[in-house]
Amino acid sequence: MDFNLSEQELSVRKLARDFAQNEIAPHIMKYDESQEFPMDIARKMGEVGFLGIIFPEEYGGANFSTLEYAIIVEEISRVDPSIGLTIAAHNGLCTNHIYSFANETLKKKYLPDLTTGKKLGAWGLTENVSGSDAASMATTAERKNGNFVINGSKLFITHGSVGETAVITAVSDKAKGKNGISAFIIEKGWPGFKTGKKENKLGMRASDTAELIFENLEVPAENLIGEEGQGFKQCMKILDGGRIAIAALSLGIAQGALDASLKYSQERKQFGKSLSEFQGIQFKLADMATEISAARLLTYKAATMKDQGKEINLSAAMAKFYASEIATKATNEAIQIHGGYGFLKDFPVEKLYRDVKLMTIGEGTSEVQKMVIARNILNMF
């Protein structure tokens, strides 16, 4: 078992690290304060392949591995998790749903613009009546004149107001429960499709989050993804892969918190010596470094298993659960190490502390991950 990254993977890491430092770092607080989506950065990410990371070149993608995808998300999130979330949501949700389950006609129609960043993707599953209980969604899709008419709304949608292409789910046969849920591709500008409230958030403020509203939205029948009634099963598979990206995002936040803490603890003097010379601070740094390394192993393992075509339901849940919880702990410790300065926006840990909380909530709460993990290990016996 080789734990070293290949030359290709090291090159990808350097590409992402350089991009984060040169294109993102100078603008972090500008976008955080204004809650403006950094469209200029998004377009540049499209140009370097970060919005089509895991997709074949025939669809305009960069054809990188899942492990390289995780490395990119980790490195970008180490500097600004909001931008890391854009990469994760765009690649792992909307674009991946189309790539994984749509027919060839839909792939050729929609993927090239998404993988090159010409258009941003949104993915609509969550509703105000269905969070962790996704199967209880209320949005409906009724057949009419050979097409589908969709009514309802989706909540907390990443790229909700800036995404031009969206994959959404709706109940097409209520009598079948979760087996009556279907997935569709819709486009911004279609009559009956509009953006609702843009959310004012605690963290991840440069990541666009908004409501999607459908009022008699007519969707061509050919924009049904896969077979009718397969939407819920498709989403569960997409979430497995998405959890690897969220684990990588969490990993980046945790590493960013450790980076800042190492720097600050060596520069800050108290009682005639640097903070890093105090055993209490050393213990915090040691705990952070060890737990981050463990989270990285879980995350890279899940990514490698996906690349190998193995079942990742358990490994992805473990990686997402552990990495998100460790990231939360790491940012808390980073604030404590910084003391009063950690409470100021002049220091990066303040923003990381706000951004990290979403990690234990999005794409399945920590409690949901525990349910998935428990179900898997109980089935082994």
Backbone torsions as a table, in degrees:
resi	resn	phi	psi	omega
1	MET	NA	118.3	-176.6
2	ASP	-101.0	119.7	-179.4
3	PHE	-93.6	1.5	-179.5
4	ASN	-86.6	143.6	175.1
5	LEU	-75.2	147.3	177.5
6	SER	-73.7	170.1	177.2
7	GLU	-60.1	-40.1	177.8
8	GLN	-61.8	-45.3	-178.5
9	GLU	-67.5	-37.4	176.2
10	LEU	-65.5	-37.0	178.4
11	SER	-66.3	-40.7	177.8
12	VAL	-65.1	-41.4	178.3
13	ARG	-61.3	-42.3	179.2
14	LYS	-65.1	-39.7	177.8
15	LEU	-59.0	-47.8	-179.5
16	ALA	-67.1	-41.0	-178.9
17	ARG	-64.4	-43.6	179.3
18	ASP	-65.7	-41.4	179.1
19	PHE	-61.5	-44.3	-179.1
20	ALA	-60.8	-44.0	-177.9
21	GLN	-71.3	-39.7	-173.7
22	ASN	-86.1	-38.8	-172.5
23	GLU	-102.4	-24.0	-174.2
24	ILE	-107.9	-48.4	-173.5
25	ALA	-51.7	-41.0	-177.8
26	PRO	-67.0	-13.5	-171.6
27	HIS	-118.9	7.8	-171.3
28	ILE	-54.6	-55.7	-173.4
29	MET	-73.0	-27.1	176.6
30	LYS	-57.7	-50.4	-178.0
31	TYR	-75.0	-31.6	178.0
32	ASP	-65.7	-43.0	-178.9
33	GLU	-69.1	-40.8	-174.3
34	SER	-86.9	-17.8	-173.1
35	GLN	59.7	24.8	176.7
36	GLU	-81.6	134.6	176.5
37	PHE	-73.1	128.7	-175.5
38	PRO	-79.3	74.8	-175.9
39	MET	-61.0	-33.5	179.7
40	ASP	-64.4	-40.1	177.9
41	ILE	-68.4	-39.5	179.4
42	ALA	-60.6	-42.7	179.5
43	ARG	-64.4	-40.0	177.9
44	LYS	-65.3	-37.0	177.3
45	MET	-64.5	-35.4	175.8
46	GLY	-63.5	-38.0	-178.6
47	GLU	-67.0	-33.1	-178.9
48	VAL	-93.5	2.0	174.8
49	GLY	95.0	7.1	-175.7
50	PHE	-78.0	-9.1	178.3
51	LEU	-105.0	7.2	175.5
52	GLY	-142.7	39.7	-167.6
53	ILE	-57.8	-49.4	-168.0
54	ILE	-101.4	14.5	-173.7
55	PHE	-109.7	148.7	-176.7
56	PRO	-61.8	155.1	-179.5
57	GLU	-63.3	-27.3	-179.3
58	GLU	-63.0	-21.4	176.9
59	TYR	-105.7	12.3	179.1
60	GLY	91.0	6.0	-176.4
61	GLY	-83.4	171.8	-179.7
62	ALA	-87.7	-13.4	177.2
63	ASN	60.7	36.5	175.5
64	PHE	-85.4	164.6	178.1
65	SER	-80.3	168.6	175.0
66	THR	-63.8	-36.8	177.7
67	LEU	-62.9	-42.8	177.7
68	GLU	-65.9	-35.3	174.0
69	TYR	-59.3	-47.3	179.2
70	ALA	-62.2	-39.8	179.7
71	ILE	-63.5	-42.8	179.5
72	ILE	-63.7	-47.9	179.5
73	VAL	-60.7	-41.6	179.5
74	GLU	-61.2	-47.8	-176.4
75	GLU	-67.2	-40.3	178.4
76	ILE	-67.2	-42.4	-177.8
77	SER	-69.9	-23.4	176.0
78	ARG	-61.4	-27.4	179.9
79	VAL	-101.2	-48.7	177.5
80	ASP	-147.8	103.7	-179.1
81	PRO	-59.6	-27.5	179.1
82	SER	-60.7	-41.4	179.6
83	ILE	-73.6	-36.0	175.0
84	GLY	-59.6	-37.0	179.0
85	LEU	-66.9	-37.3	176.4
86	THR	-59.7	-45.5	179.1
87	ILE	-63.2	-45.9	-177.2
88	ALA	-64.3	-46.5	-176.9
89	ALA	-69.5	-41.4	-177.3
90	HIS	-67.2	-48.0	-179.3
91	ASN	-72.3	-50.9	-166.9
92	GLY	-80.3	-22.6	-174.8
93	LEU	-107.0	-85.4	-175.4
94	CYS	-56.5	-56.4	-174.6
95	THR	-64.3	-42.3	-178.8
96	ASN	-69.0	-32.4	178.2
97	HIS	-63.7	-44.9	179.1
98	ILE	-64.1	-45.6	-178.2
99	TYR	-64.2	-39.5	-174.0
100	SER	-78.0	-31.5	-168.8
101	PHE	-129.6	-13.8	-178.3
102	ALA	-80.5	160.0	176.6
103	ASN	-76.0	171.4	-174.1
104	GLU	-62.6	-35.3	179.7
105	THR	-62.1	-46.0	179.3
106	LEU	-67.7	-38.7	178.3
107	LYS	-59.2	-48.1	-178.1
108	LYS	-67.3	-29.0	-179.3
109	LYS	-75.9	-42.4	-169.6
110	TYR	-105.8	-32.6	-171.8
111	LEU	-65.3	-43.6	-176.3
112	PRO	-55.7	-40.5	178.7
113	ASP	-69.6	-32.5	-179.9
114	LEU	-76.4	-45.1	-175.7
115	THR	-69.3	-23.4	179.4
116	THR	-97.6	-1.6	177.7
117	GLY	80.7	8.5	176.7
118	LYS	-66.7	-29.6	175.1
119	LYS	-133.8	147.7	176.7
120	LEU	-99.3	147.8	-177.3
121	GLY	-106.9	145.7	173.7
122	ALA	-121.7	157.7	-177.5
123	TRP	-137.4	119.1	-173.1
124	GLY	-112.4	106.6	174.6
125	LEU	-120.5	-49.5	-174.1
126	THR	-70.0	141.4	175.2
127	GLU	-131.0	169.3	179.8
128	ASN	-68.2	-16.9	177.5
129	VAL	-103.4	-5.0	-177.2
130	SER	-143.9	107.3	175.6
131	GLY	-104.8	-96.0	176.5
132	SER	-63.4	-29.9	177.8
133	ASP	-89.8	69.5	-173.0
134	ALA	-62.3	-28.5	-176.5
135	ALA	-68.6	-13.4	-177.9
136	SER	-92.8	21.2	-179.2
137	MET	-58.9	152.8	-176.9
138	ALA	-107.3	-15.1	179.8
139	THR	-62.1	134.5	-175.2
140	THR	-116.4	152.7	174.4
141	ALA	-131.7	110.4	-178.0
142	GLU	-108.9	137.2	177.2
143	ARG	-71.4	133.3	179.1
144	LYS	-153.6	122.4	179.2
145	ASN	54.3	37.1	176.5
146	GLY	85.3	-6.5	178.8
147	ASN	-116.8	-171.2	176.8
148	PHE	-116.5	137.8	175.6
149	VAL	-111.6	119.7	-173.3
150	ILE	-107.7	134.2	176.1
151	ASN	-133.9	137.9	179.6
152	GLY	141.9	-157.4	-179.0
153	SER	-157.5	161.7	176.2
154	LYS	-128.5	144.0	-172.3
155	LEU	-119.4	152.2	176.2
156	PHE	60.0	42.1	-174.3
157	ILE	-92.3	118.4	175.7
158	THR	-65.4	130.9	-175.5
159	HIS	69.6	22.5	-178.1
160	GLY	-56.9	-38.2	-178.1
161	SER	-101.1	-11.3	-178.7
162	VAL	-111.8	-14.8	-179.0
163	GLY	-74.2	136.5	179.2
164	GLU	-96.8	-20.9	178.7
165	THR	-126.9	136.0	-178.5
166	ALA	-135.5	145.2	168.5
167	VAL	-106.4	125.1	-179.4
168	ILE	-129.5	158.9	177.7
169	THR	-115.1	150.0	179.1
170	ALA	-154.4	156.0	179.6
171	VAL	-81.3	114.3	179.2
172	SER	-100.7	-14.7	176.4
173	ASP	-149.9	95.7	-175.1
174	LYS	-61.5	-31.1	-176.3
175	ALA	-66.2	-19.9	-176.6
176	LYS	-96.0	4.8	179.5
177	GLY	60.7	-134.0	-177.9
178	LYS	-66.6	-20.5	176.6
179	ASN	-82.6	5.7	176.1
180	GLY	-112.2	15.9	179.6
181	ILE	-98.7	131.7	-178.8
182	SER	-121.3	159.7	-179.5
183	ALA	-116.4	142.6	-175.8
184	PHE	-136.5	152.2	170.6
185	ILE	-98.8	128.3	177.7
186	ILE	-128.2	161.6	-175.8
187	GLU	-124.0	143.7	175.7
188	LYS	-61.7	137.7	179.2
189	GLY	100.0	-12.9	176.5
190	TRP	-69.0	139.2	178.2
191	PRO	-57.0	131.0	179.5
192	GLY	94.5	-2.6	178.4
193	PHE	-115.9	116.4	179.7
194	LYS	-141.1	161.8	178.3
195	THR	-92.9	134.4	177.1
196	GLY	-93.9	-140.5	-175.8
197	LYS	-65.0	132.9	170.2
198	LYS	-88.9	127.3	-172.0
199	GLU	-77.1	141.5	175.4
200	ASN	-98.7	106.8	-164.0
201	LYS	-108.2	159.3	174.1
202	LEU	-63.7	-49.5	-177.6
203	GLY	-137.6	-174.4	-176.8
204	MET	49.8	42.6	-169.6
205	ARG	-75.0	-18.5	175.6
206	ALA	-87.7	-4.1	174.9
207	SER	-93.1	127.2	-176.0
208	ASP	-75.1	126.4	178.6
209	THR	-132.4	121.8	-175.8
210	ALA	-151.5	168.2	177.8
211	GLU	-88.9	143.9	172.8
212	LEU	-110.0	134.6	-177.1
213	ILE	-123.5	134.1	-179.5
214	PHE	-122.9	118.8	179.5
215	GLU	-124.8	100.2	-176.2
216	ASN	52.6	45.8	178.7
217	LEU	-77.1	116.2	-179.9
218	GLU	-90.2	120.1	-178.1
219	VAL	-113.9	127.2	178.6
220	PRO	-56.8	141.5	-178.5
221	ALA	-58.1	-30.6	-179.2
222	GLU	-71.0	-10.5	177.3
223	ASN	-90.1	5.8	169.3
224	LEU	-68.6	130.7	-179.9
225	ILE	-90.5	118.0	-177.7
226	GLY	68.1	-146.5	-179.1
227	GLU	-93.3	153.5	175.9
228	GLU	-61.2	135.3	179.3
229	GLY	90.3	-1.2	-179.0
230	GLN	-98.7	0.7	-173.5
231	GLY	-61.0	-42.3	-178.1
232	PHE	-65.9	-44.7	178.4
233	LYS	-61.9	-39.3	177.2
234	GLN	-60.4	-45.1	-178.0
235	CYS	-62.9	-39.5	179.7
236	MET	-63.4	-37.1	176.4
237	LYS	-68.5	-40.5	178.9
238	ILE	-63.8	-39.4	179.9
239	LEU	-65.4	-32.7	176.2
240	ASP	-57.5	-50.7	178.8
241	GLY	-67.3	-37.1	179.6
242	GLY	-62.8	-30.3	-179.7
243	ARG	-68.5	-27.9	174.9
244	ILE	-65.0	-42.5	179.2
245	ALA	-65.1	-39.5	178.6
246	ILE	-68.6	-34.7	174.2
247	ALA	-62.6	-43.1	178.8
248	ALA	-65.3	-39.0	177.5
249	LEU	-62.5	-44.7	178.0
250	SER	-61.1	-41.8	178.8
251	LEU	-59.7	-42.9	178.1
252	GLY	-63.0	-41.8	177.7
253	ILE	-61.6	-47.1	-179.3
254	ALA	-60.9	-43.1	179.9
255	GLN	-67.2	-38.2	176.7
256	GLY	-61.6	-39.2	178.0
257	ALA	-66.0	-39.9	177.9
258	LEU	-68.1	-42.4	178.0
259	ASP	-55.5	-48.4	-177.9
260	ALA	-65.9	-37.4	-178.8
261	SER	-69.6	-39.2	176.8
262	LEU	-62.3	-45.2	-179.6
263	LYS	-63.7	-49.7	-177.0
264	TYR	-65.0	-42.7	-175.8
265	SER	-66.5	-23.7	178.1
266	GLN	-88.1	-22.3	-178.9
267	GLU	-91.9	-32.6	-175.4
268	ARG	-78.9	127.3	-179.7
269	LYS	-107.2	135.9	173.3
270	GLN	-145.0	138.3	179.6
271	PHE	53.2	35.5	173.9
272	GLY	83.0	6.4	176.9
273	LYS	-148.8	164.6	-178.5
274	SER	-71.4	154.0	179.0
275	LEU	-58.4	-32.8	-177.5
276	SER	-65.9	-12.6	178.1
277	GLU	-86.6	-10.8	179.1
278	PHE	-84.6	133.8	-176.5
279	GLN	-60.4	-37.1	179.8
280	GLY	-59.7	-41.0	178.3
281	ILE	-71.3	-40.5	179.1
282	GLN	-59.4	-40.5	179.5
283	PHE	-63.0	-41.8	177.8
284	LYS	-61.1	-46.2	-179.6
285	LEU	-63.7	-40.0	179.7
286	ALA	-64.7	-42.8	177.7
287	ASP	-61.9	-46.5	-179.4
288	MET	-59.3	-49.0	-176.9
289	ALA	-62.4	-42.0	-178.6
290	THR	-67.2	-46.3	-178.6
291	GLU	-67.4	-35.5	176.9
292	ILE	-66.2	-40.5	177.5
293	SER	-62.2	-40.3	178.1
294	ALA	-65.2	-41.6	178.2
295	ALA	-64.0	-38.5	179.6
296	ARG	-64.7	-41.3	178.4
297	LEU	-62.0	-43.6	178.1
298	LEU	-62.8	-42.4	-177.9
299	THR	-67.9	-48.0	-180.0
300	TYR	-65.6	-33.9	177.0
301	LYS	-63.2	-47.7	-179.7
302	ALA	-61.4	-41.6	179.8
303	ALA	-64.3	-42.9	179.7
304	THR	-65.4	-40.1	177.8
305	MET	-62.3	-38.5	177.4
306	LYS	-64.9	-41.6	178.0
307	ASP	-62.1	-30.0	180.0
308	GLN	-85.6	0.1	178.4
309	GLY	77.1	19.8	-178.5
310	LYS	-88.8	161.6	176.5
311	GLU	-66.8	128.8	-173.8
312	ILE	-119.3	8.8	-176.9
313	ASN	-54.3	-46.6	-179.6
314	LEU	-74.8	-48.7	-175.8
315	SER	-65.1	-37.5	178.5
316	ALA	-67.9	-40.2	178.8
317	ALA	-65.0	-42.7	178.1
318	MET	-62.3	-45.2	-178.9
319	ALA	-63.0	-45.9	-178.9
320	LYS	-65.4	-44.3	-179.5
321	PHE	-62.3	-53.5	-174.4
322	TYR	-68.0	-45.6	-177.1
323	ALA	-64.0	-39.3	-179.2
324	SER	-69.5	-38.8	178.6
325	GLU	-69.5	-39.4	178.7
326	ILE	-67.9	-37.7	177.5
327	ALA	-63.0	-41.0	177.3
328	THR	-61.5	-43.8	179.0
329	LYS	-66.2	-41.3	-177.4
330	ALA	-64.9	-41.5	179.7
331	THR	-68.8	-34.6	176.6
332	ASN	-63.5	-44.3	178.3
333	GLU	-66.6	-35.3	179.2
334	ALA	-63.3	-41.8	176.4
335	ILE	-61.6	-43.2	-179.2
336	GLN	-62.6	-40.9	178.2
337	ILE	-64.6	-38.4	-179.8
338	HIS	-75.8	-18.5	-177.9
339	GLY	63.7	-139.7	-178.2
340	GLY	-60.0	-30.7	-179.5
341	TYR	-67.3	-27.3	178.3
342	GLY	-67.1	-15.0	-179.9
343	PHE	-89.0	-3.5	-176.6
344	LEU	-101.6	145.8	179.5
345	LYS	-72.2	-6.6	176.8
346	ASP	-72.4	-14.4	-177.2
347	PHE	-116.6	138.5	-172.2
348	PRO	-63.4	-24.6	-175.8
349	VAL	-67.2	-24.8	178.2
350	GLU	-61.9	-45.0	-179.9
351	LYS	-71.0	-41.5	178.4
352	LEU	-59.6	-37.3	179.8
353	TYR	-63.4	-36.8	178.4
354	ARG	-77.1	-39.2	-176.4
355	ASP	-68.0	-34.6	-167.4
356	VAL	-67.5	-26.9	-172.8
357	LYS	-60.4	-31.5	179.5
358	LEU	-61.1	-26.1	-174.4
359	MET	-64.2	-30.5	179.3
360	THR	-88.7	3.3	-177.9
361	ILE	-117.3	-52.5	-173.9
362	GLY	-65.6	148.2	-179.6
363	GLU	53.3	40.3	179.0
364	GLY	101.9	115.8	-179.5
365	THR	-62.7	168.0	176.4
366	SER	-58.6	-35.4	179.3
367	GLU	-65.6	-39.4	176.7
368	VAL	-65.0	-40.4	178.4
369	GLN	-61.2	-40.6	178.3
370	LYS	-62.6	-38.3	177.2
371	MET	-62.4	-44.0	179.5
372	VAL	-63.4	-45.8	180.0
373	ILE	-61.4	-47.4	-178.8
374	ALA	-62.2	-43.1	179.5
375	ARG	-59.6	-42.0	-179.5
376	ASN	-66.6	-46.4	-175.9
377	ILE	-73.0	-29.9	176.5
378	LEU	-68.5	-32.5	179.8
379	ASN	-74.3	-10.5	179.0
380	MET	-79.3	-14.8	-176.5
381	PHE	-115.5	NA	NA
